[in-house]
Amino acid sequence: MNSITGHFTETLDEVEVKCSLENNRFTLCECEKGRGIPLKRATFCPFKYLSVAEAAAIPLDVQSRGVDVGVAILLQSANQKVLLTRRTSSLRIFPNVWVPPGGHVELDERLLDAGLRELREETGLKLDPGDVSAQLLGLWESVFPPMLSRGMPQRHHVVTYMLLNTSLTHQQLQASLRPEPAEVSGCLWVDASLVKAIVSAVDGEEGSVTPLEGVAPTISVSEVSPEGVLSESDLPLSVLCNRAPNSGEDVERVSTGTKYALELWLKNLEGQGTRC
């Protein structure tokens, strides 16, 4: 098992690539700078640090699984908020972690169709391709567990982050939310100021996170009961600014890949403002 990002660069954690999905094959290839989309891995990506002996010791069923392709949807409302969902604590991979809706790409699916299906299955939001404008933001090389200090790699993904713009406000979308309680335990709409606070907590770095001015210390989230009923509660901002722990049990936090995608979303949002 090898790093996908490492295939294109020996020293960097981010490169530009071209990607395509044809005949159920997701292909990445090199491209000139400025003509592709970003592919990134965490600075602590396990595949950067695996010794030859450790790589050989990975179980054959894990090695033979290869790299799965997933899609994650950054659903942007008309009033420029993005939906995040908290994975339930019973899920085996990244439990209790905040991510955009998303999942695996099935056979013969296009990325957009897969994203809309996952959005519908996880949140109950039913959007057609004609209801949104879609844009591929970037690719993330995801490994679980995310650090060697927390165990040997078990799953390896390339996650495609897709931005979907809708003409509906987050209040209109919220009214149609019907989360699947087996997968989602909470929902949250984030705006640019909250996102800036979240991404300031860089995973892999040490030290405290400096609170940003103008961001409330608690955030209103929609909790999802086991029966799928929504109720409002307050979540400390500090929870969303938790960093990925180096060892032990994971904590409630925004995933490293999601932070990367939110940074790309901020850049895209700033670019829209520049063009207006």
Disulfide bonds with the S-S distance in Angstrom:
none
